[in-house]
Amino acid sequence: MNIAVAQSGGPTCAINASLLGVYRQALKEKDIDYVFGSINGIEGIINDDLVSLNTVVRTNDDMDLLRQTPSTVLGSCRYKLPDFNEDSAVYEKILNCFERHGIGAFFYIGGNDSMDTVNKLSRYMSSINKDIRIIGIPKTIDNDLECTDHTPDLVLPQST
């Protein structure tokens, strides 16, 4: 099985570290053959603009730098999926990309709108009986995630 990961929304201090966490764990899993990164969030899936994370994270130094760099190394977007009952065309593009690349799980890192995308994609896959797992990794710069007490972000040391 292959997996894909994407980043979306505002670049928090934890968003690249989350990408690295997905990648590192995937490297340990014998059932995962390939890890794709989606350029510019869900738009990369829609446009079939994927890269091998091996080309982004090549060395341990790359991993250390990525873990500490506040940005979105894969790029971001603010694309909002329509309701699939009203317009399924974009969902069909996403499904075609997943199937073309053998993607069995998709990880989406971001805030409230990103988690809305996760919810919509998950419901769509369920509605068409596709066993493609859609996993949200919540990260937000403005603490706008519903049903959360707080979200990961950078804690700066207090000056004395």
N, C-alpha and C positions, 0 to 999 in steps of 0.2 A: 504494500500500500504506500502511496505517496501522500504527503500533506502539504498544505499551503498555509501561509501566515501573512497577514496584512496589518498595517497600522492606519489609524484614521483619527481625524479631529486634531485638536491642538497638541503640540509636542510637549508632553510633560517630561519631567526628569526621570521618570520610571519607564517610559514607553520602549526605549531601546533595550533596557535591561530585561523587560518582559519578552521581547523578541529573542534575545539571547537565551533566556530560560527555555523557551519553546525549542529553539535550535539545539541547545545542549542536551536536553532530554531526548529529543528525536534521535540524536546520534547514538544514544544508549539503547534504543529500542530496536530489536532485531526485525520486528515486523514492519518498520518504516524504511523504505528503500531510498526515498528522495524527498528533500525539503525545498519547496518553492517559496520564494518571496514574491508578493504581488506589489507591483509598482503603483503607487498612489492609491492605496486602499482598495476598496471594492471595485473601483474603476479598472484596476489592473486585471482583475478576474473577468470583468465584463469585456474588456478589450484584448484579453489573452496576452497581457503584458507581464509575463512572469520571468523571474531569474532564479537560478540556482543559488541558494544561500551559501554554497561553497565558494562562489565567486565574490561574495560580499564579506564573508567571515573566513579568512584563509589561514590565520595564525592565532596563537594564544594572545599575542599582542593586540590583534584585531578584536578579540573577545574582550580583553581588558578595557580597551578604548571604547568599544560599543557599550559596555556595561556602565561607563561613567559619563557618556556623552548625552546631554539633553537635546534630543532632536528626534526626527523620524527618518532613519537611514533609508528606508524604502520609499519615502514620500508619503503624503497624506492626501485626504480629500474630505469634502463635506457633502458627498453624494447621498441623497436620501432615496431609498428604494420606494417605489409606489406599492400600493396594496396589490398582491398577486392576483386577487380575485377581479381587480379592475384592469390590470395590465400585466400580463405574464411574460411579455416578450423579453424583458431584461433578465428575468429568472431563467428563461430557456437558454440565454447566452451564458449565464453563470453555470448552469448545469452542463452545457456543452463543453465549457472550459474544464470543469471538474472531470468529466468523463474522458475527454481527450488526453488529459494528463494523469489519469488514474488516481485522482485525489479522493481519498476516503475520509479526510477530516480537514476542516478549515478553521483556523484560529484567527479571530479578529480582535485586535487590541485597540481600545479607545474608550470614549466617554458615552454619554447617554444616547446620542444618535447612532453610535456604532453598535451599542447593545440593542437598539431598535432594529438595526440591520440583521444582527444575529437572530433575534426573535423572528423576524419575517422570513429569513432564509430557512431557519429550522422548521417553522410551520409549513413552508412551501415543500421542503424535502419530505416531510411527513405526509403531506396531502397527496403526493405523487408516489408514495411508498419507496422512496430512495433512502438507502442506508448510508447517507453521507452525513457525518457528524459535524455540527456547527457549534463551535465553542467560543464564547466570549471571554476576553480577558479585560476586566474593567480597569481603566486608567483615565483620570480626568484632571484637568487643571483647575476647574471651577466647581468641583464637588457637586455636579448636577446629576449624579446617578440615582435613580429611584431605588428605594428599598435598601440603601446603604447608609451606614452610620458615618463612615469616612472612606476616603479612597487614598491609595498610595501616592505620595508626592515627596518631594525633597524636603527634609527638615534641616534647616541651616543652624549651625551652632550659634548660640547667643553670644554677642560680644560682651566683653567685661569692661 
